Structure formats: C-alpha cells, structure tokens
C-alpha cells in the first residue's frame, strides 16, 4: 500500500504543479488533498471494499467492554476483540436482546446488582453483543485492492498531465 500512496502523492503533486504552475501553492494544494484522502479512505472507502461479517458474542466472564452507564440505566457494550475471529478488524459492536434488536437501557434488575457485576445479569436476560467485522483472511485482499485504487488514480493523473502538457506545446 505505501507504493500506491507514494505514486498517488507524487502524481498528485505533479498534477497540481501542472495546473497551478507555482511551486508553493501547488505543494500546499497537494498536501491538503493528500491529507483529505488519507482521512477519507480509511473511514469511508476501506470499510466498504468487501462485505462485512456479522456475529453475535455472548457476555462471558472475560468480557471487558461494558461502557459507563448513563441516566436511566443507559449503557453500551463495546468489543476490542471477537472470540470466534481472533485478529478481526471490528467496525462496530452493540448490545442486542435475544431477538437481535438493539438494547440501550439496562434491565432494572441489572442496574445495581448485589455483587457489583452487571454482566452475568445481562447475560441471564439474553443480552449479547452484535459485532460487524472484517476477518483477518481479508487483510491482504483489502491491502491489494486499496493499492490498486491508488495506482489507478496515479495512472489517471499521469495521463492527464501528459495530455495537458502535450496540449500546451506547439
């Protein structure tokens, strides 16, 4: 992927230079566009390259993702790892009931349990964690696809520069 980013960044800079024809403004525009792409691709493009997997994980004794409760017994569950898919890239996780519907309010019996641990009470009420993730088996396909996208963008920018410079010459 770094090769794709480098090729894209270089051709983006050349394209900005060809269009603006001043070094400092072209460098500033290149930096701004490249930074915007570096933020946009991981947040908007990469998660949609391949269909995400979905799983439901029960609340176990080693679960550590109970988030702070808010007013009215509001809570959330978050996972940093999925037992059935070690190393998976987790997009989102949320609490669901036994029917698979989102839950954000803790059952009254679980708000202040005598032992101070709400997880067994939540599990006894059928609450689990629904997870959306990418399995580790898709790591390299995602890397190669993203590299291909950036190399294709670099080729298009290079083609545009070739066409643009060729038009200006007599």
Order of alpha helices (4+ residues) and beta strands (2+ residues): alpha-alpha-beta-beta-alpha-alpha-beta-alpha
